[in-house]
Structure formats: C-alpha cells, structure tokens
Amino acid sequence: MKRLSSCASRLIGVLILVGVSVTPAQSEDIDVFGRYERIDAPVATESPGQVEVVELFWYGCPHCADFEPFVSRWQKNKPEYVNFRRTPAIFRESWEPHARVYYTAQILGVVDQIHLPLFEAMHTHKRKLMTREELMAFIAERGLDEAAFSRTYDSFAVDSLISRAKVMQARYGVMGVPAMVVNGKYRTSGSEAGSLENVIPVVEALVEREIRAMVSDDEPSTQTK
C-alpha cells in the first residue's frame, strides 16, 4: 500500500468523506479517449498527497494568450487537492528572457502583476517585448522595482530555475505550447484535446482519475501484516 505523509492522509480522509471516490466530476462526461497522451516515463511530482497540474507556456505564443482565460478561470475554482503551477517553456534561446521574467516575478511575489499584462501587451497591443531591455522597460511601466527585478533576473536562483525548466520540459515530452501535464503522467494540449476550450475538461477528468486512485491506495488494507 502506498504510504503518504500524515498531512496528505488527512486530506485524503476529507476527500473520502465528501465522496470524491464515488462521485465522478462532470468533467468525466467528456470522452477523453485520444484527447491526451501518456508520458513514457512518469515524472515525480513536487506535491505528494495532491494531484499536480503543470501548465507550460511562452509569453510570445498567441495560442498561450488565447488559453490564458481558460486556465485562469479554472485556477480560481480548482479543487483544494490540486497543486497548480506554471513552467515557462524554453525551446529556443530567444524564449529565455520571458522565462527569466516569469521566474523573477515568482521569486519577488509579483506574478499576478505581470503575467496577464505581459500577454496583453504582446498580443492585444502588439508590442515587441523580446529582449531583456524591452522587458525591463515594461517592468518599470508596471510600477515595479526595476533594480530589484534586474538583480533577481540575473541571479543564481533564476539560473537554477531556468535549468530545471529545460530538464522538465524534456521529461514531460512537450513539443509545443500551451500544454498541460497532469500528475507527471499525462499531457494534453489544444491539438490533443481538439480545441483550447476542451483542454480544461480533459485535465479535470484526468485529475479526478488520479485523486480516486490516491483515495483507493490510502484506504485501509484488509490484509494483516
């Protein structure tokens, strides 16, 4: 039987009480066959006792900009047992400045102040924000501490996060963005799901599959030891 932390076990206990293991989510009504891919070698998650959902994105991607409203609405209403995080994709050297800006904002606690505005600036207002200099000017416009942003942007902490992001996107087998990875086991995107609008229902169905499996694993064993 899989062993979970005491905190995770308490969470699973609550889930059992509210009937997660026996009441399918409405998202299961969607036929997910062929709408996702299994990751060849499942990737360890960072949130034991929860179902981890990772979004891979790039600020320069128009499809990521179109997907943002869907994922933002879902993030606000996602179940407590879901740990959601974003990972900027870095398929080319020219994508790295955007990844650095995201991780810098994350470290400084200001992601909400730059995430959607950066998408809007690039795709609604058609601004070219690709270089470090252009991005720093954008940060200054947002009223943020440009000096602190600049120091953190070039820091070892951000360097480490950039390196990890490159490793993780390879492990996930992601070839394009936006993409969503569920519990290190499944990945889906607009192409697999059929549309960007379908991605979240597919993610929800996979999340429910995973949480029911976790609840089942944590139920008391009938075997004596």
PyMOL commands that set and color helices and strands:
alter all, ss='L'
color gray80, all
select helices_A, chain A and resi 6-17+26-29+62-77+93-108+111-123+132-141+146-153+156-172+190-193+196-218
alter helices_A, ss='H'
color red, helices_A
select strands_A, chain A and resi 37-38+51-57+82-88+179-182+186-189
alter strands_A, ss='S'
color yellow, strands_A
deselect
rebuild
show_as cartoon
